[in-house]
Every structure is written in structure tokens, then in C-alpha cells.
Amino acid sequence: MKYIILLLVCMSIHPLLAQDAGVYENTTKAFQENFNAQNVDAVFDMYTVEMQEEMTKEGVTRFVKGCFEQFGSLKSLTFIETTEGVNSYTAAFEKISLVMELKLTEIGKIATIQFQEP
């Protein structure tokens, strides 16, 4: 009986996890494209309202342009793990690889994003 309940729980959770993975995949792909195109407006629009108020458009402009100048284009994002609702990726830039930590809302808006040394 325990195994049947466990199986039912796993089957009911799987679509939620797959949906979450799809949201992250779409958002990371869009972020990479907009970052490489230096489309600050599109990157800014990817943020939640709270992040937009906290970062401001000027702050996002400095972030995107500064990272692009310092690290080069973003070649790939490779998933590492999820810890406490934050996904970690290896962000391979032209000049360096960093860890990108990303937390999204249910609809794919960026709630948290930061880059750090591995």
C-alpha cells in the first residue's frame, strides 16, 4: 500500500517538475539571447516588478554591459543543481566560466540572478 501511495505521489509531482524545468529552460535561453544581443530592455522586462524597482533600468544596463565587456558573450548555460528553490548553472562566457544562480517565478520572471566564481 505504501508503494502505491508513493507511486501516485511521484506521478502527480512529475508534471509540476517538468513544467518548472520548461519555464527555466525557456527563460535561460531568452536571457542568453538577450544578453548576447545586448538587449537591455528585453533583459529588464524579464525581471519581476520587485527586481525592476530594486535594480532600476540603469542598474540592469550597467550589469549587462559590464558583464559583457568583462566576460564576453554567454556561450552556454549548463544546469548544475537546485537548492532551496534556486537553480545553479555553469555560465560559460568567452573569457571565464562562472556559476549563475537563478530563481524564477511560476511564469518565468527573474526573481533572483547572480554570478559568482565557482
MIVEXPA-801126 format. One line per field, with one value per residue: residue number from 1; residue in three letters; x, y, z of N, C-alpha, C, O in turn. Coordinates in steps of 0.02 Angstrom, whole numbers, plus 50000, padded with zeros to 5 digits. Layout:
n [NUM,...] $
res [ALA,...] $
nx [X,...] $
ny [Y,...] $
nz [Z,...] $
cax [X,...] $
cay [Y,...] $
caz [Z,...] $
cx [X,...] $
cy [Y,...] $
cz [Z,...] $
ox [X,...] $
oy [Y,...] $
oz [Z,...] $
//
This chain:
n [1,2,3,4,5,6,7,8,9,10,11,12,13,14,15,16,17,18,19,20,21,22,23,24,25,26,27,28,29,30,31,32,33,34,35,36,37,38,39,40,41,42,43,44,45,46,47,48,49,50,51,52,53,54,55,56,57,58,59,60,61,62,63,64,65,66,67,68,69,70,71,72,73,74,75,76,77,78,79,80,81,82,83,84,85,86,87,88,89,90,91,92,93,94,95,96,97,98,99,100,101,102,103,104,105,106,107,108,109,110,111,112,113,114,115,116,117,118] $
res [MET,LYS,TYR,ILE,ILE,LEU,LEU,LEU,VAL,CYS,MET,SER,ILE,HIS,PRO,LEU,LEU,ALA,GLN,ASP,ALA,GLY,VAL,TYR,GLU,ASN,THR,THR,LYS,ALA,PHE,GLN,GLU,ASN,PHE,ASN,ALA,GLN,ASN,VAL,ASP,ALA,VAL,PHE,ASP,MET,TYR,THR,VAL,GLU,MET,GLN,GLU,GLU,MET,THR,LYS,GLU,GLY,VAL,THR,ARG,PHE,VAL,LYS,GLY,CYS,PHE,GLU,GLN,PHE,GLY,SER,LEU,LYS,SER,LEU,THR,PHE,ILE,GLU,THR,THR,GLU,GLY,VAL,ASN,SER,TYR,THR,ALA,ALA,PHE,GLU,LYS,ILE,SER,LEU,VAL,MET,GLU,LEU,LYS,LEU,THR,GLU,ILE,GLY,LYS,ILE,ALA,THR,ILE,GLN,PHE,GLN,GLU,PRO] $
nx [50041,50099,50189,50108,50046,50160,50200,50091,50102,50227,50197,50103,50176,50275,50231,50227,50360,50418,50356,50408,50544,50536,50497,50612,50706,50660,50670,50807,50863,50809,50864,51002,51007,50960,51054,51174,51142,51143,51025,50958,50832,50748,50805,50782,50642,50622,50634,50556,50430,50468,50607,50639,50611,50704,50828,50828,50819,50936,51030,51021,51064,51199,51242,51221,51296,51421,51455,51459,51565,51670,51669,51634,51535,51394,51414,51360,51239,51238,51148,51169,51121,50976,50943,50856,50754,50825,50903,51059,51184,51317,51392,51458,51560,51644,51770,51779,51718,51577,51472,51301,51167,50996,50830,50662,50495,50333,50288,50401,50474,50619,50669,50779,50949,51117,51294,51440,51606,51659] $
ny [49941,50062,50081,50101,50222,50303,50292,50353,50484,50521,50516,50618,50731,50739,50803,50937,50963,50946,51049,51159,51143,51168,51303,51362,51325,51394,51527,51541,51522,51632,51735,51717,51742,51876,51940,51919,51990,52113,52172,52266,52315,52204,52111,52179,52177,52045,52031,52023,52136,52183,52160,52245,52369,52369,52352,52446,52517,52577,52515,52382,52401,52438,52318,52219,52271,52289,52157,52097,52166,52132,51988,51937,51861,51757,51594,51466,51389,51278,51166,51138,51110,51112,51207,51244,51306,51381,51380,51322,51357,51321,51451,51481,51594,51691,51725,51674,51555,51553,51532,51537,51589,51567,51614,51592,51656,51576,51604,51626,51744,51834,51821,51818,51837,51800,51806,51713,51665,51497] $
nz [50000,50040,49937,49827,49859,49864,49730,49666,49718,49665,49528,49519,49551,49454,49328,49373,49405,49280,49209,49278,49245,49108,49107,49164,49067,48952,48996,49029,48903,48833,48910,48885,48745,48739,48822,48748,48633,48685,48725,48826,48865,48844,48933,49054,49055,49083,49218,49381,49445,49570,49566,49460,49517,49619,49554,49449,49284,49240,49322,49279,49150,49173,49233,49129,49020,49082,49123,48996,48934,49021,49028,48903,48772,48816,48808,48844,48953,49082,49175,49349,49485,49596,49736,49877,49802,49710,49556,49498,49379,49264,49192,49045,48982,48853,48905,49034,49155,49257,49403,49389,49482,49491,49515,49479,49451,49446,49319,49247,49267,49318,49480,49560,49521,49502,49477,49511,49565,49536] $
cax [50000,50144,50220,50058,50039,50221,50197,50041,50131,50279,50164,50069,50226,50316,50213,50245,50433,50432,50334,50458,50604,50523,50499,50682,50740,50640,50696,50880,50877,50794,50914,51065,50999,50955,51119,51222,51121,51146,50957,50946,50760,50720,50828,50746,50573,50621,50635,50493,50420,50510,50677,50645,50613,50767,50887,50816,50842,51006,51069,51022,51108,51269,51253,51227,51353,51483,51470,51477,51632,51719,51670,51619,51467,51375,51414,51314,51217,51230,51117,51208,51077,50927,50948,50809,50717,50870,50940,51128,51207,51383,51385,51521,51569,51703,51832,51779,51658,51552,51410,51243,51112,50936,50765,50609,50426,50298,50279,50465,50506,50678,50662,50848,51002,51184,51350,51495,51660,51642] $
cay [50000,50120,50090,50128,50292,50336,50295,50404,50549,50535,50529,50682,50784,50741,50857,51002,50971,50953,51116,51203,51138,51202,51375,51381,51318,51449,51590,51544,51531,51702,51778,51711,51777,51948,51962,51921,52043,52175,52199,52282,52321,52136,52082,52214,52152,51976,52035,52037,52207,52198,52165,52305,52426,52365,52359,52501,52504,52597,52463,52324,52420,52431,52247,52183,52297,52275,52085,52083,52192,52096,51916,51919,51834,51698,51538,51413,51381,51206,51155,51103,51084,51157,51208,51292,51342,51419,51338,51342,51340,51343,51502,51483,51654,51687,51736,51645,51518,51572,51499,51582,51567,51595,51595,51619,51649,51524,51623,51634,51808,51827,51847,51823,51815,51824,51768,51710,51618,51428] $
caz [50000,50042,49871,49782,49876,49842,49658,49648,49734,49614,49464,49520,49556,49394,49281,49401,49397,49208,49192,49307,49205,49045,49120,49172,49002,48908,49023,49021,48832,48816,48943,48847,48681,48751,48848,48693,48588,48724,48725,48896,48876,48849,48996,49107,49053,49110,49291,49417,49460,49629,49543,49419,49562,49657,49510,49402,49215,49236,49355,49234,49094,49196,49244,49066,48981,49120,49117,48927,48922,49062,49018,48834,48761,48855,48761,48863,49023,49096,49240,49400,49537,49627,49809,49908,49750,49666,49509,49484,49312,49243,49139,49008,48941,48810,48942,49101,49175,49323,49424,49388,49524,49461,49543,49438,49472,49409,49249,49215,49280,49360,49548,49585,49475,49520,49451,49559,49550,49556] $
cx [50044,50172,50171,50049,50100,50221,50149,50068,50184,50249,50130,50117,50265,50296,50231,50320,50451,50412,50385,50522,50595,50524,50571,50719,50724,50670,50771,50900,50865,50844,50979,51061,50999,51020,51168,51206,51126,51079,50936,50871,50728,50742,50790,50674,50567,50619,50565,50489,50464,50584,50688,50650,50680,50827,50886,50845,50916,51052,51075,51067,51181,51287,51266,51288,51420,51503,51492,51548,51685,51726,51660,51549,51457,51366,51365,51296,51202,51205,51163,51161,51026,50934,50903,50775,50759,50908,51010,51148,51281,51372,51453,51520,51631,51768,51836,51715,51640,51492,51355,51190,51049,50874,50712,50542,50395,50291,50345,50499,50565,50667,50730,50895,51068,51237,51405,51547,51639,51675] $
cy [50063,50134,50120,50202,50331,50344,50350,50475,50568,50552,50597,50741,50792,50795,50926,51014,50981,51023,51167,51202,51173,51278,51399,51377,51376,51515,51595,51554,51604,51749,51776,51749,51853,51977,51969,51975,52112,52211,52210,52286,52252,52102,52114,52188,52081,51975,52045,52113,52227,52205,52227,52367,52427,52380,52423,52484,52523,52545,52401,52339,52413,52357,52210,52206,52283,52202,52068,52106,52151,52022,51894,51891,51771,51640,51483,51418,51308,51198,51115,51069,51136,51151,51263,51336,51384,51370,51367,51315,51358,51389,51508,51544,51643,51686,51699,51602,51538,51529,51552,51550,51604,51568,51630,51614,51593,51540,51640,51702,51797,51862,51857,51800,51844,51778,51770,51660,51548,51408] $
cz [50000,49973,49821,49795,49852,49766,49635,49662,49682,49547,49463,49523,49491,49344,49308,49393,49324,49185,49216,49266,49138,49052,49126,49106,48956,48931,49015,48948,48811,48848,48904,48781,48690,48779,48791,48642,48620,48724,48798,48911,48885,48913,49054,49111,49080,49186,49319,49430,49519,49609,49501,49463,49600,49613,49469,49333,49207,49267,49312,49174,49114,49205,49178,49027,49016,49115,49047,48912,48959,49043,48946,48829,48802,48807,48779,48937,49034,49168,49286,49450,49557,49702,49835,49857,49703,49622,49499,49415,49305,49184,49105,48962,48897,48851,49009,49110,49246,49341,49423,49433,49503,49497,49503,49473,49430,49335,49214,49223,49328,49427,49580,49530,49500,49491,49503,49535,49572,49622] $
ox [50029,50179,50190,50044,50094,50241,50164,50057,50185,50272,50127,50101,50286,50339,50248,50340,50495,50448,50402,50551,50642,50550,50589,50760,50768,50693,50797,50948,50906,50865,51009,51108,51032,51039,51202,51251,51114,51076,50902,50849,50687,50702,50767,50648,50512,50603,50521,50539,50494,50619,50740,50690,50708,50873,50938,50889,50953,51106,51128,51103,51221,51343,51317,51328,51469,51561,51539,51586,51738,51781,51677,51509,51504,51316,51332,51333,51160,51236,51193,51161,51030,50932,50910,50767,50732,50940,51018,51132,51304,51345,51499,51485,51666,51815,51890,51666,51683,51465,51363,51171,51049,50866,50715,50532,50427,50288,50345,50547,50560,50658,50738,50883,51073,51225,51416,51534,51605,51666] $
oy [50111,50192,50159,50242,50386,50397,50388,50520,50624,50598,50629,50796,50847,50831,50971,51070,51022,51053,51214,51255,51205,51313,51450,51420,51404,51555,51648,51590,51634,51798,51829,51786,51889,52033,52021,52003,52163,52272,52169,52264,52242,52068,52078,52179,52060,51924,52072,52148,52281,52250,52259,52412,52481,52417,52452,52442,52490,52531,52370,52295,52386,52337,52176,52165,52266,52186,52029,52070,52137,51995,51837,51896,51737,51637,51456,51447,51278,51221,51065,51008,51195,51096,51322,51396,51419,51323,51427,51259,51405,51368,51538,51546,51593,51650,51694,51613,51538,51494,51606,51493,51666,51508,51691,51574,51566,51495,51666,51716,51756,51922,51901,51749,51903,51718,51821,51618,51542,51352] $
oz [49965,49953,49778,49748,49825,49740,49589,49622,49657,49512,49411,49500,49476,49320,49268,49376,49309,49145,49180,49253,49113,49008,49096,49090,48924,48890,48996,48933,48776,48816,48891,48764,48654,48762,48785,48612,48588,48722,48828,48964,48930,48945,49099,49166,49099,49216,49286,49426,49519,49634,49506,49449,49611,49634,49456,49326,49171,49241,49308,49150,49076,49188,49171,49004,48982,49104,49038,48880,48931,49043,48929,48875,48821,48770,48735,48977,49000,49215,49265,49457,49539,49729,49816,49867,49661,49646,49491,49397,49338,49132,49133,48912,48904,48835,49037,49075,49291,49298,49454,49423,49497,49507,49493,49519,49385,49293,49158,49188,49374,49431,49622,49497,49517,49481,49536,49492,49623,49645] $
//
